[in-house]
Amino acid sequence: MIVFLACFGDAIMSYIAPVVVEEHVSNTLMMGIIVAFSSVVGFICDFLFSQWFRGKYYSFFMVLTFLFALLFPASFIFAPPIVATFLFAMAAWGVYFEFMQFSHFHFIHTFVQKDQHAQSWGFLESIISLAYLLGPILATRLIDLHADAPHYGALAFFTSGMFGLFLFMRTHRKHHEAAKLQLTTEKKSRFHELMLWKTLGKRIWPIYLFLFSMILVDSAFWTVGTLASEELRQSHVIGGYLIPISSLPALFMAVVVGKLAQPFGKKRAAFLSGLFGGATLFAIILSDNIWYVMGIVLLSSIFQAIARPEIYAVLEDYVARLGKNGNDLVGLQNSAASAAYVAGPIISGFLADRFGNLHALGVIGGTFAVTSFLALILVPRKVKMPQTELTILDQNTSTTHTA
């Protein structure tokens, strides 16, 4: 419920923010650049959080999620609609979204057994998808009431989520205190963190590329996709449900995630699903018929709803295997999402200006299909974590600090 409330508020703001920004800037590309600033901040946070907040508990990340989340709608309500305001709002968005991602990984790593990672991520994705299914629907209704109504709605959900978190922490205090004893508090330098990312990146770069392109699709939907939805809504009421339809499949895929992976393995299941999902989305360029568009988005989203929890379960396994270096991998994989959210609004805005919103989605879907195919070929069935190299890096840093 806490995650649902946080994501519901985020879904409302994710839908309305590009629309509001575009109304006050010159073109779609400029809107994309401003929205991308949130992920520039997020990318920096991925690097800094990995070293600053080693040993912190998931509730630490969740509290800060809500504190920064409140700034996002509040800036739209109480500050003038100028570029400086939008950049401040995007910065708050980037910070709280990264805190939320860290909290998810740390919660599952602390409380869930390894063989349940795929099912846990599938369940979590279904809760998140429910929020992103309902959020845009409520946002479109609130827009019709008043321009600021979506911002007040998001503010209410974030506030409710923070209250729920404090209640949860209070009622489960003893259980949480016991789990905290397992955490490491060792801190590392920025250079050391960079070397750790480089070492890990050599082993998982095709997975990193796959994750980047998967989130690129998501970022495109939450920028030009919202604009396409508003365009389609002018011709038929069903057009306003473009974003909810893209979120719908993840609600039900939690039941089959894990079982589908058994014949292939989690990695191959993710890559195959990504390949089919990206290729399907690419087919959106063939027709602008609203029912065809909705069908393509639904089918593509079914495949993506399988790929996302499977690849997160793979990464969660790696986090568990890395032990005290797990936080570094969380930061590295989050940086793929941040980089995609930096590139996504700019690329999709550029493509939309030239080819239209729907065709922009199709081209980005094609990119996802290509990277999924490459990952399918390049990633071995068993990826070995560089434990020896990481240990040597840690020992060298410890020796340097001692000297």
LINZI-V644403 format. One line per field, one symbol per residue. phi: phi as a letter, one per 20 degrees, with the letter a starting at -180 (. if undefined). Layout:
BEGIN
phi->???
END
This chain:
BEGIN
phi->.ffffffffffffffegffffffdcfbfffgfffffggeffffffgfffgefdfnfegfgffffgffffffffffffddffdgfffffffffffffffgfffffffffffddfgfdfffffffffffffffffegfffffffgffagegfffffgffffffffffffffffdfffffffffeeedfdcffffffffffffffecgffffffgfffgfffffecfffffffffffebgfffdgfgffeggffdfgfdfofffgfdnffffffffffffffffgffffbdgfffgffffffffffffefffffffgffffgfffmfeffffgfffffffffffffgfffffffffecoffffffffffffffffffffeeeffceefffffffffffffffffff
END
